[in-house]
């Protein structure tokens, strides 16, 4: 990922507002993740994404595979290959993250702490990420979305994931992972978050 690019979730209703805010924050481009539901829905959403035109901001179409079945990963990768700049996987269990870290064409894993604040990646998964050059993405918005009661537990698991990634020397990215303009963060804030996690 380019240093002056962010990673966001594609939301057509606020897409232009997000671009304006990203520009004002000094970014020159962003990778936008389109959630994959079905091939037809993905193709339609990708077309909507590509219909947004900007002259001075680089838009990178990407896909987010969110699944609990390991068999879906390679199948979807084949369906989107060549159509996107990045393939990201959000697993709903440990097996999916393990499989994603081993799968050709997967670029990123993200969202690896579930709703019950259970960490879904381990040393073996991080080893595979290192070997296969699959980046581990830490999204700032995931912290914002946690309820106050569960936030402390989430932070604990977040630091544990960061510690494992550092020990195994897995490739790491830190982004806003925002779905609207209010979740976006300046590059300096993302860099500060990266430092807090011990990656700088």
Helices and strands as residue ranges (DSSP letters): E 5-9, H 15-24, E 29-35, H 39-51, E 58-67, H 71-80, E 86-91, H 94-102, E 108-110, H 123-132, E 135-139, H 140-145, H 148-168, E 172-175, G 181-183, H 187-196
